[in-house]
Amino acid sequence: MNSQFTMLIRIILGITLVVFGSNKFLHFIPLPPPTGSAADFMDSLGATGYIFPFVGLLEVVIGVMLLLKKWVAFALILLAPISINIFLFHMFLAIPGMGIAVVVLLFNIILIYKHWKQYTPLFH
């Protein structure tokens, strides 16, 4: 569970989450505006006033937990619905960003698999 491969994946995923989660607040990475259905979807989420700040905060907290190696199994479970939604958003609405979505989802799946022993009590 503490192999160099797992550590590298955990650190890369943690940095990615901290950077992109922080960007939801600080806007230091200019992202091209979405078009079509993706723009409609993002506009309606943005109109709520709470979704993007909440998801950004969650991403930063999860990223920090992964980087500090604190409550990693819990962080990965929190990240699962976020990473699935990132993937589905890019698959159905914004194909150009699919690369990072696949990487986040794949890294989350790999790390959940590596920590599976911690989840087995949930299924007894």
VEXLOTI-952169 format. One record per residue: residue in three letters; x, y, z of N, C-alpha, C in turn. Coordinates in steps of 0.05 Angstrom, whole numbers, plus 5000, padded with zeros to 4 digits. Example, Ala and Ser with C-alpha at 12.3 -4.5 7.8 and 13.67 -1.06 7.14 Angstrom:
# VEXLOTI-952169
Ala526448865156524649105156526449345156
Ser525749555142527349795143525850015157
END
This chain:
# VEXLOTI-952169
Met501649765000500050005000501750255000
Asn504250245009505950475009508150454989
Ser507550334966509650314945510150584934
Gln512450614920513150864908511050944886
Phe510050744872507950794852505550914865
Thr504550794887502250904901502751184912
Met505151224922505851484933505851694911
Leu506951624888507051814865504251884856
Ile502551684853499751734844498351904864
Arg498751844890497352004911498252294911
Ile500852334907501952614907501052764882
Ile501152634859500252764834497252834836
Leu495652654846492852704849492352924869
Gly493752924891493453124912494153404901
Ile496353424887497153684875495053784855
Thr494153594838492153664818489653774831
Leu488753644853486253734866486654004880
Val488954044892489554304906489654524885
Val490954474863491254684842488554754830
Phe487054544820484554604806482354684826
Gly482454584851480554674871481054964878
Ser483555044881484155324887483455504864
Asn483655404840482955564817480055644816
Lys478355484829475555554831475055804847
Phe476955874865476756114881478456344870
Leu480956274862482956484855483156544825
His482156364808482156404779484856474768
Phe486956324775489656374765490356214740
Ile488656014733489055864708486755954690
Pro487456094668485256174650484255924635
Leu481755874637480555644624478655754602
Pro478655624579476855714557473955684566
Pro472355874559469555854567468155624553
Pro466555474567465055254554463055364533
Thr462355194515460355264495458055074494
Gly455855144482453654964478452454874504
Ser451854614505450554494529452354504553
Ala454954494549456854514572456554794585
Ala456355004568456055274579453355304594
Asp451255184583448655204597448755064624
Phe450054824624450254674649451954834670
Met454254934661455955084680454655344689
Asp453255474672451755724680449655664701
Ser448255444698446155374718447455294744
Leu449655154743451055084768452155344782
Gly453355514765454355764776452255944788
Ala449855934777447656104786446756024815
Thr447355784823446655704850448155864871
Gly450655944864452256104882453855934902
Tyr453355684904454755524924456155274913
Ile455355174890456554924880459554944875
Phe460455144860463255164853465055224878
Pro464255404895465855434919465955184937
Phe463755044940463654804956465354584944
Val465054534918466654334904469654404905
Gly470254664901473054754903474254704930
Leu472654774951473654724978474054424983
Leu472154264975472453974978474953874963
Glu475453964939477753884924480353954938
Val480454204949482854284964483254124989
Val481154075004481353915029482153635022
Ile480953515002481653234995484553224985
Gly485353424969488153434959490153464982
Val489553625001491353665025491453405041
Met489253265044489253015059490952805044
Leu490752805018492452615002495452685005
Leu496052945003498853035005500052985032
Leu498453015053499352975081499052685090
Lys497852515073497452235078495752205104
Lys493752365106491952355129489152275119
Trp488052065131485351965124485051925094
Val487051795082487151755053484651595043
Ala484051385057481751225048479151385048
Phe478851555069476451725070476551935048
Ala478852055043479152255022478352134994
Leu479251884990478651754964475651704960
Ile474251634982471351594980469951854975
Leu470952074988469752334983470252414954
Leu472552344943473252424916471752264894
Ala470852024901469651854881467351984865
Pro465352094879463152214863464052464848
Ile465952604858467052844844468452754819
Ser470152554821471652474798469852344776
Ile467852204785465952084766464452304752
Asn463552514766462152734753463952894735
Ile466452934742468353064724468552904698
Phe468852644701469052474677466552484660
Leu464252454672461752454657461152724644
Phe461852944658461553214646463153234620
His465653144621467353164598466552964576
Met465652734584464852534565462352624549
Phe460452744563457952814549457753104540
Leu459153294553458753574547461253724538
Ala463653644545466053794539468353604533
Ile468353474510470353274503473253384505
Pro473853634498476653714498478053684525
Gly476753694547477953664573478053384584
Met477553194566477252914574479852794586
Gly482152884578484652774587485052794618
Ile484753034629485053064657482852914673
Ala480452904661478252764674478852464676
Val479952354655480752064655482952014676
Val484852194677487152164695486152174724
Val484452364731483352384758481752134766
Leu480052054748478451814753480151564756
Leu482051534738483851294738485551294764
Phe486651524771488251534796486551474820
Asn484051574821482351524843481751224845
Ile481151094822480550804822483050644831
Ile485350724821487850574829488250604859
Leu487950834870488450874898486350734915
Ile483850734906481750584921482450284921
Tyr483350184898484149904896486449844915
Lys488450034916490749994934490050004963
His487850134970487050164998484549985004
Trp484049794987481549634989481149505016
Lys483349415029483149285055481749455076
Gln482049725073480849905092477849925087
Tyr476849855064474049875057472549615063
Thr473949385065472549125068470649115092
Pro471149245115469249235137466549355129
Leu466449525109463849645101462049435089
Phe463149215079461649015065460948765081
His461448775107460848545124458348575139
END
